[in-house]
Amino acid sequence: MLFSDLLRTATLGVTVNKGRSLLTMLGIIIGVGAVVLMTGVGRSMESVILGQIDVLGPKTLALWPGKSGPEGGAAALQSDFDAIKMGDVQALTELSTIADIAPIMFVPGEARYGRERTNPRVVGSTPEYYSSQNIEVVQGRFHDAEDERARRAVAVIGPDIVDDLFYGGSALGKRIDIGDKIYTVIGVLKPVGTQFFQNVDDRIIIPFSVAQSITQRDYLDMVTFQAVGSTQIAQQDVESLLRQRHRIVPPEGDDPAENDDFLVRTAQQAQDILGAVSLGLTLFITMVAGISLVVGGIGIMNIMLVAVSERTREIGLRKAIGAKGRDILYQFLIESVYVTLIGGAIGVSIGLFLSYIVSLIVRDFLVRYTFTVSLGSIIVALCMAAGTGLIFGIYPAKRASQLSPIEALRYE
């Protein structure tokens, strides 16, 4: 029997009962659609993370007090050796392996201009903060060393603050209230969007000396700096210096940071952590999608067994006029694969459509999020669908091919 005849017969067998065929495909559609969707979202998130690392720079490092990193805070620390202080920063400047050291204090306060109000993230830091974080302005200037020495009440604001307080109009030279103090806007930051899932376009940067006078504390919320040469060596030097200053004795175990009361992370480490989380979520959803494919395959096997039962006389007639067992086997196998491939194609289309919808929604929160199509995932998903049809179609097809033509013709 010619392959074209087998294909024509299989097409007729699938299309003769469209409703049942569609229900049979449902598990395949869900499984393949989930694979394409999650792979596309995973690739898009990976590009976002890589883009954020590119913005910060691969040699960026950050230092936090305590062991909880960004979730901690200097305000909750009491002991002299529980926090990062200005004395630590002064000691860090002596290291030749790091540069652009920027102490950071977060200042609470609502920002106001006339009747407009917003709740920004107010960052008090030195001019090194801009170079350490690769920050750019689109209007005006950064605050400088003279602003620091004179403790001038100046502010560099993010684009979201411009939208909230000035409706996107000119902000340079305007005076805004932050807490109980009035600041003059001297610069507007370039839009960046989200960095490590935090919106950085709603921040206001003020001189560190001003932040110190407001908070009246020597404890820091964070320190950023750039590695000179190897980031690994820079991280080791910083950790070694702080352990010496904080009188920390490293344990004899495998983890030398177990007793540390601070946390140092490189941009690459942050990328690895976020990448591992993204990969884990993608693999988990793919596993769930694989379960859907298995369930769909069981459904296909059941339907094909029903089809064999319904078409027993047809099988007997074909064998009576000369069809061989392998012709019947190939016919039902092709029908099974045909159903899964059609379901796979529909699932791919739905997965791509949902990925695009997700990109439109997430783009409002992650500026660098783009709709990404993974050709490899589409090919893998279709191969998985075809393989499912092939595996779960073997038993019904083999059963059909082994029917006796005489008994099949007598079947009622």
N, C-alpha and C positions, 0 to 999 in steps of 0.2 A: 504494500500500500504506500502510495506516494506521500511525502511529508506535507505537501500542499493539501492533499485530501484529509490527512489527519488534522491539520490546522483548521480547515474549513468545518470539519465535523465537531471539533472541540469548541469552536466559536459558536456554532449552532447550539451545542449542549449548554453553554454558559448563558446565551442570550434568550433561550426559550422560556426561562423563568427568571426574569430580571430582578424581581423583588427578593427572591430567595438568594440569588447571587450577590445582591447588594448587602444583605444581612450577613452573608458568609464573609464578605470582604471587610466588615466593620472592624473586627479585631486587628486585621492587617493595617487598615487605614489609621487606626488610633496609634498602633505601635510605630509605624513608619513616620507618621506625622510628628510624634513625640521625639523620635530620634533626630529628625531634621530640625525641629524647633529648638531643642536643647543644644544641639551642636552649633547651630547658627548663633544662638544667644551666648553660648560659651566662647565662641570665636570672637564675637563682638566685645564681650567683657574683657577678653584677653588683650585685644587691641587698645581698649580704654586704659587698662592697667599699664601696658607698655608705654602708651602715650603720656601717662602721668609720671612715669619714671623718666621719660625723655625731658619733660618740663622741669622736674626737680634737678635732674642731672644724676648720672650714675654714681658720683662721688659724694652725694649728700648723706650726712649722718644726723641723727637726732638723739638727744639725751633727755630722759625723763626721771623725776624723782620716784622712788618706790619701785615695786616690781610690776605694777599694773599698767605701766606705759601711759598712753593718752587718757586712759580711763581714770587714772589717779589724779592727784593734784597736790600742790604744795600747801594749800590752805589747811589740809587735814593732817599735816605732819608737824610734830611738836619738837622732837629732839634735834639738837644741832647736827647730829649725824644721820638724820632721817631725810634730809632734803638737799637739793643742790643750791648752793649759795654763791654770792658774788666772789667769795674767796676761791671757790672751786673754778669759777670762770677765769679769774686772774691766773690761777695755776695752769689752766689749760692753754692759755696764750703762750706759755713757755715751751709747749710741744712743737717740734718742727714738722710733725706729720699731719697737722691740721691747720686750717686757715679760715678766715671769714666767720669767726666765732660770734654768735648772736644770742645773748640772753633774752628770754621772752617772759613777760608777765601778762596775764589776761586781766583786763580791767572790767568790772561789771558796770553797766550803765545803759540807759536808753538814749538813743540818738534822736534829736528833735530839730526841726527847722520850721518855724512858724507853727502851723497846726499839724504838720506831718510828723509822724513818729515811726520808728523802726527799732528792732532789737538786734543790733549787729554783734559781731565777735570783735571786741576791741583788743588789739594786740599792741602792747608796749615793747619796743625793741630798739636796738641800735641800727645805724645805717648799714652795718654788715648783714642785716637780715635780708635786705633786698638782693644782694649778690649771692648769699647762701641759698636762697630759695628761687633764684633765677626769675625774680619779679620784674615786670616792666610797667611803665606808665604810658598812657596814650595822651594824657594832657598834664601840663604842669611839671612838677619835679618831686623827687624823694626828699625827705628831711635829711639834713646833713649833720656833721660833727658840731657845727656852730649852733644849730638848733638844739642839740643835746646839751651843750655847755650852758646855753642861756635858758634852758628849760622852757622853750617857746611852746605855746599851746597851738601846735599845728597838727594837721591830720591829712593823711593820704587815704582816700576812700575807694572802695570797690565799686564796680559798675551797678551792682544791685542797689547799693545805697543811693547812687545817683537817680535810679529809677524810683525808689521809694520816697525820697525826700524832695527831689527836684523834677520828677516826671521826665527824666531823660534830658533835661535842659542843662545849661552851663552851671557847674558847681564851683569852679575855681574862684577863689577870693570870698566865697560865701562863708558865713559864720554859723556853725552848728553847735548845739548844746549836747554834751555827752555827760550824763550824770549832773554834777553841779558845776561843771566847767565849760567855758566857751572856747571852741577851737576854730581856727581859720583853715579852710580847705586849700592845700597847696598842690595837690596832685590827684589824678584819677587813674586807677590801676587798669591794666589791660585785662579784658575778660578771659578767664581761665576755665570756669565751670567748677567741676567737682574733682577733688584730689583725694584719693583713698576714701571715697564715699562721703566726703565732707565738702559742702559748698564753700569755696574760698572767695567768691565774688561779693559776699556780704560782710567782709571784714573792714575794719578801720584801723590803720596803723598810726600810732602816736609815738613820740620820742620816749625812750626807755626812762630817762630821767624824770619825765612828767609822770609816767606810770608809777615809778618808785615813790614820788611825793604824794600820790593819791592813795596808794595801798599801804604805805608806811611799813613795808616789810622787805626783808633781804632775801627771802625765799623765792626761787624761780619756779615757774610752771614747766619750763622747757628750755633747752638750748639746742641750737642747730649750728652746724659747721660743715666745712668741706674738707675732704681728705686731700692731702698732698702726696700723690703717689698711690700706693695700695690702700684700699679702704679697709682691708682686713688688718693690716698693720696699724692703721690709724685707730681702729676700734680697740685693738689690744692695748695700745698705748693709753687711750682714754680710760679704759677699764682698770688698768694697772695703777694709774695715777690716782683715780678716785678711791680704789681699795686702800691705797696707802694713806690718803687723806682722811678717809672715814674709818680707819683702823679695822678694816675687814680682813679676816683670816680666811682664805679660800679653803674649802673642805678638801679632804683627801680623795673624794669620789671622782666620778667622771665629769661632773658638772661644776666647773670652777665658779660659776655665777650663782650658785645656790644661796650663798649668804649675802649677796649684793643687795644694797638698798637703793639701787638705781637701775635703769635699763637703757642700753645703747643699741640702736638699730640702724642698719644701713638701708639705703633705698632698695638695694638688691634683695635684702632679706625681706623687706616689706612686699616686694614683688613676688618673691617665692612663696610667702605665706598666702597672699591673695590668690596667686595662681593655683596653689594646692587646693584651696577652698573651692575655687571655680571648677577645677578638674574633678574634685570629689563630688560636687553637686551634679556635674554633667554625667559622670559615671553612674551615679545613683539613679538619675532619671532615665538614662539609657538602659539600665538594668530593669527598671519598671517597664520601659517600652518593650524590652525583650520578653518579659512575662506576657505582655499583651499579644506579642507575636505568637508565643506558644499557645495561648488561649485561642487566638485566631486560627492557628494551625489545627488544633483539636476540633474546632468548629468546621473547618474545611474537611477534615477526615470524616466527621459524622455525616456531613452533607453528601460527600462523595459516596459513602456507603449507602445512603438513601438513594442516590442516583443509580448506583449499581443495581439495587433492588428494583427500582422503578423501571429500569431499562434492560431487565434480564432477557425478555423476549427479543429485544433489538439486538442484544449481544449474541443470542443463539442464532438469529437470522444471519447476522454478519458472518459468524463462523460457518454456518451451513453453506454459504455461497463462496467460501474460500478464505475468509479472513483468518490470519494466524493469531496465536495467543499473544505474540509480541505486539501485533497491530492494536489489539484491544488494550494491552498494557500501556503502549505509547499514547493512545487516544485519551485515556483517563488521566495519565500523568500530565499531558499537555493541558487538559482542562483545568487540573489543579493548579499548575504553574500559571496558567492564563489568568485565573481568578486572582491569585496573589499578586501578579504583576500589575493588573488593573487597579487592585486595591492599593498597591504600593505607589503607583503613579498618582492616584487621588490623594494618598497620604502625603506625598512629597509636595503636591500643590498646596494642600492645606497647611503643612508645616512652614513652607516659604511665606505664605500669606500671613500667618500668625507671627512669624519672625519680623516681617515688615511692620505689622501693627505694633508689636512690642518696641521696635526701633523708634516709631513715631512718638510713643508715650514716654519712653525712657530718655529720649533726646532732650526733653525739657529739663531733666535733672542732671544728665551726663552729657556735656557739650560734645565730647569726642566720640560718643556712641554712634556707630554707623551700622547700617544694614549690611550684614556679611553673609554671603552664600558660600557654603562649604561644598564644593563639587565632590570631594571625596566622601563626605557623609551621605550625599544623595546616592552615589554609586553603591556604597556599603549597605544603605537601607534597602535599595532595590534588590541587591544580591541576597540580603537576609530574607526579604519577602519571597523571592523565587526559591531560595533554599527551603523555606518553610513549606511552600507548596509541594516541593519535590519530596521532602521527607515525610510529610503527613499524607501525601497522595499515593505513596508506594503501596501501602497495605490495601486500600480500596482497589487500586489499579491491578494489583497482583491477584486479588480475589476475583475481579471481573475476568481477567485473562484465563483463569483456571476453570471457569464454568464449562460444564459439558454442554455442547450444542443441543443435544436431544433433550436433556433435562431443562435447559433454558427455554426451548420452544414450547415445552409442556407447562411452563410456569404461568400461573394465573395471578 
